Amino acid sequence: MLSVVVPAYNETGAVGPAVQAIGKVLRDGGIPYELVFVDDGSTDGTWEEITKAAEQDPAVRGVSFSRNFGKEAAIFAGMEAAVGDCCAVMDCDLQHPPEKLPEMYGLWQQGWEVVNGVKADRGRESGFHGFAAKSFYRIMSKAVRIDMSRASDFKLMDRRVVDTLLALSERRRFFRALSAWVGFRATEVEFNVAERTVGSTHWPMVSLFRYAVSNIASYSSAPMQFVTVLGVLMLLLSIALGVQTLVNWAWGKAADGFTTVIILVLLIGSILMISLGIIGYYIAQIFIEVKGRPRYLVSRICGKKGNGQI
């Protein structure tokens, strides 16, 4: 059976169309399935829509968080609730096309353990957003040593891969990076990002920035290395200025006043503060990990396990 995990946050108008669209594609393909919706602490009627769908369709199950824990937590909660022999993850807004699921399922049947949905294009986005996304994935690609420039959460994984991901003990999890890091036999399926037909994006620029910083700190030491590079550059600058000052002094051309000193103090002070901020963020990540709090809290569930459809 195929389990399809669908994270949802304030997606009242998208739940019903998602149930219909995904269910139709899988039924037409003769694929036994279950739909596992995870309500990530929505403040609208998303949970009510999931409950209604579960009452009408035995293939639908729902998990609701006690509050908003984020999309990554929702994905892993859905995988933990899933009972299928393989598990797919896709967005509730149908920007990940359900029509690709039969192709991905067929590749899994051929022996592939991870089938990655990769973006043929990124859809409509601003120039700055595209640049920021490319920069983020360039850093993440170096961290996991796999090209993530076209990566997405749209994947189908074998049960063995799902169990491996769930066994990882870290609290901060980035699904796209971890699913690449664990390895296993993987292939790709290209898809075009569809336009949202209901609602609007729940990822404002500030949230995307926090998301990027958190994941970079969790999976890359690049910011710490940046601190080291800054230190080396400041050392070289100090040596150069020191040599210049000695030469000017030897030729009787030493500059009067504190302009150079003030500029250097401000520059060094700024770099020290930035460096301390980066180091402090990594210490905060360690603090979060060692507290050992649960990654998410489930408040309600609906539907019954094993009631998939063919």
Secondary structure, 3 states (H helix, E strand, C coil): CEEEEEEECCCHHHHHHHHHHHHHHHHHCCCCEEEEEEECCCCCCHHHHHHHHHHHCCCEEEEEECCCCCHHHHHHHHHHHCCCCEEEECCCCCCCCHHHHHHHHHHHHCCCCEEEEEEEECCCCCHHHHHHHHHHHHHHHHHHCCCCCCCCCCEEEEHHHHHHHHHCCCCCCCHHHHHHHCCCCEEEEEEECCCCCCCCCCCCHHHHHHHHHHHHHHHCCHHHHHHHHHHHHHHHHHHHHHHHHHHHHHCCCCCCCCHHHHHHHHHHHHHHHHHHHHHHHHHHHHHHHHHCCCCCCEEEEECCCCCCEC
